[in-house]
Amino acid sequence: MSIKIVLLLLVTVSCSQMKKLETPHKAHAPKEFSRGELIMGTQLISRVFDGEMAPLSCIPTTDEASLLLRTIQPRMDIVQDDIESLLDDNKEVEELIKNCDQSCTCPFIDDLLREHLVILTKPQQKMLEKKRSQKEVNRCLTYMQETFCKSELYQELNKEKVDFSFEE
């Protein structure tokens, strides 16, 4: 039995002294996208997935939409965490509301404000209601629908989706 222990120790020590074979691989840093682009992309893909919108040429099925949603989700988690970190500061909330129409994020911002029970002033409420009109939402979604399949965001998600695919 002691010979077995000695042999085991010898093998362990000799193996630990060997250099590890490393396969070189490219370090691929995820490409950065704006909050608005990620939020609108997620809303567009979600609408296709939920059947609220006709499929696009690059999202022909709900399975493809599901795969793209899984792929975009880690980025969306970061965007949501980033925005949620601003909700305690009234000046930051004011800026989010002032700028949300420029990035087509007003419905998303409104949902987060409601979810986190952020109390808005009357002027903030009026401004957000005006910016969150259905006309504005439709304008943003129409633009995203027309440009999504050619966008850098879609191209990047399409490359990355392999990492998120699995048999369901």
C-alpha positions as CSV (number, residue, x, y, z in Angstrom):
1,M,0.0,0.0,0.0
2,S,2.8,2.4,0.7
3,I,4.2,1.8,-2.8
4,K,0.9,2.9,-4.2
5,I,1.0,6.1,-2.2
6,V,4.6,6.8,-3.3
7,L,3.7,6.2,-7.0
8,L,0.6,8.3,-6.7
9,L,2.7,11.2,-5.2
10,L,5.3,10.8,-7.9
11,V,2.7,11.0,-10.6
12,T,1.0,13.9,-9.0
13,V,4.3,15.8,-8.6
14,S,5.5,15.1,-12.1
15,C,2.2,16.1,-13.6
16,S,2.1,19.3,-11.7
17,Q,5.6,20.2,-13.0
18,M,4.4,19.8,-16.6
19,K,3.6,23.0,-18.6
20,K,0.0,23.4,-19.4
21,L,-0.9,23.3,-23.0
22,E,-2.9,26.4,-23.8
23,T,-4.8,26.8,-26.9
24,P,-4.5,30.3,-28.1
25,H,-7.8,32.0,-28.6
26,K,-8.8,35.5,-29.5
27,A,-9.8,37.7,-26.7
28,H,-13.1,39.0,-28.0
29,A,-14.4,42.0,-26.0
30,P,-18.1,42.5,-26.5
31,K,-18.9,45.4,-28.7
32,E,-20.5,48.4,-26.9
33,F,-23.9,49.7,-27.9
34,S,-26.0,52.6,-26.7
35,R,-28.7,52.2,-24.1
36,G,-31.3,53.2,-26.6
37,E,-30.2,50.8,-29.3
38,L,-30.2,47.9,-26.8
39,I,-33.5,48.8,-25.3
40,M,-35.2,49.3,-28.7
41,G,-33.6,46.1,-30.1
42,T,-34.9,44.1,-27.1
43,Q,-38.4,45.6,-27.5
44,L,-38.4,44.8,-31.2
45,I,-37.2,41.2,-30.7
46,S,-39.7,40.8,-27.9
47,R,-42.6,41.9,-30.0
48,V,-41.6,39.5,-32.8
49,F,-41.3,36.7,-30.1
50,D,-44.7,37.5,-28.6
51,G,-46.3,37.7,-32.0
52,E,-47.2,41.3,-31.6
53,M,-45.2,42.2,-34.7
54,A,-44.7,40.3,-38.0
55,P,-41.4,38.5,-38.3
56,L,-38.5,40.3,-39.9
57,S,-36.3,39.0,-42.6
58,C,-33.5,38.5,-40.0
59,I,-36.0,37.2,-37.3
60,P,-38.2,34.8,-39.3
61,T,-39.3,32.6,-36.4
62,T,-40.1,32.8,-32.7
63,D,-37.2,30.4,-32.1
64,E,-34.8,32.9,-33.7
65,A,-36.3,35.7,-31.6
66,S,-35.9,33.6,-28.5
67,L,-32.3,32.9,-29.3
68,L,-31.6,36.6,-30.0
69,L,-33.4,37.6,-26.7
70,R,-31.1,35.2,-24.8
71,T,-28.1,36.7,-26.6
72,I,-29.0,40.3,-25.9
73,Q,-30.1,39.7,-22.2
74,P,-26.6,40.1,-20.6
75,R,-26.2,43.5,-22.2
76,M,-29.8,44.5,-21.2
77,D,-29.1,43.5,-17.6
78,I,-26.1,45.9,-17.5
79,V,-28.3,48.7,-19.0
80,Q,-31.0,48.1,-16.5
81,D,-28.6,48.0,-13.6
82,D,-27.0,51.2,-14.8
83,I,-30.3,53.0,-15.1
84,E,-31.6,51.7,-11.8
85,S,-28.5,53.1,-10.1
86,L,-29.6,56.5,-11.1
87,L,-33.1,56.3,-9.8
88,D,-32.2,57.6,-6.3
89,D,-31.0,60.9,-7.6
90,N,-33.8,63.3,-8.6
91,K,-31.4,65.2,-11.0
92,E,-30.5,62.0,-12.7
93,V,-34.2,61.0,-13.0
94,E,-34.9,64.4,-14.5
95,E,-32.1,63.9,-17.1
96,L,-33.4,60.4,-17.9
97,I,-36.9,61.9,-18.6
98,K,-35.5,64.9,-20.6
99,N,-33.4,62.7,-22.8
100,C,-35.5,59.5,-23.2
101,D,-37.2,60.7,-26.4
102,Q,-33.9,61.1,-28.1
103,S,-33.0,57.5,-27.5
104,C,-36.5,56.1,-27.8
105,T,-36.3,54.8,-24.2
106,C,-39.3,56.6,-22.6
107,P,-41.5,53.5,-22.2
108,F,-38.6,51.5,-20.7
109,I,-37.7,54.4,-18.3
110,D,-41.4,54.8,-17.3
111,D,-41.7,51.1,-16.5
112,L,-38.5,51.2,-14.4
113,L,-39.7,54.3,-12.5
114,R,-43.0,52.6,-11.8
115,E,-41.4,49.3,-10.8
116,H,-39.1,51.1,-8.4
117,L,-41.9,53.3,-7.1
118,V,-40.0,56.5,-7.9
119,I,-42.2,59.5,-7.1
120,L,-42.1,62.1,-9.9
121,T,-43.0,65.8,-9.6
122,K,-46.0,67.0,-11.6
123,P,-43.8,68.6,-14.3
124,Q,-41.8,65.3,-14.6
125,Q,-45.0,63.3,-14.9
126,K,-46.3,65.6,-17.6
127,M,-43.1,65.6,-19.5
128,L,-42.9,61.8,-19.4
129,E,-46.5,61.3,-20.5
130,K,-46.0,63.6,-23.4
131,K,-42.8,61.8,-24.5
132,R,-44.3,58.4,-24.0
133,S,-47.1,58.9,-26.4
134,Q,-48.1,55.9,-28.6
135,K,-47.1,58.0,-31.7
136,E,-43.6,58.3,-30.4
137,V,-43.3,54.7,-29.5
138,N,-44.6,53.7,-33.0
139,R,-42.1,56.1,-34.6
140,C,-39.2,54.5,-32.8
141,L,-40.3,51.0,-33.4
142,T,-40.9,51.7,-37.1
143,Y,-37.4,53.1,-37.4
144,M,-35.9,50.1,-35.5
145,Q,-37.9,47.7,-37.7
146,E,-36.6,49.3,-40.8
147,T,-33.0,49.3,-39.7
148,F,-32.5,46.4,-37.3
149,C,-31.5,43.7,-39.8
150,K,-28.7,45.9,-41.1
151,S,-27.6,47.3,-37.8
152,E,-24.3,46.6,-36.1
153,L,-26.3,45.3,-33.1
154,Y,-28.0,42.6,-35.1
155,Q,-24.7,41.7,-36.8
156,E,-23.0,41.3,-33.4
157,L,-25.9,39.4,-31.8
158,N,-26.0,37.1,-34.8
159,K,-22.3,36.2,-34.3
160,E,-22.7,35.8,-30.5
161,K,-26.0,33.7,-30.6
162,V,-24.0,30.5,-31.1
163,D,-22.9,30.8,-27.4
164,F,-26.5,31.0,-26.3
165,S,-28.1,28.3,-28.4
166,F,-29.1,25.1,-26.9
167,E,-31.7,22.4,-27.4
168,E,-34.9,23.3,-25.7
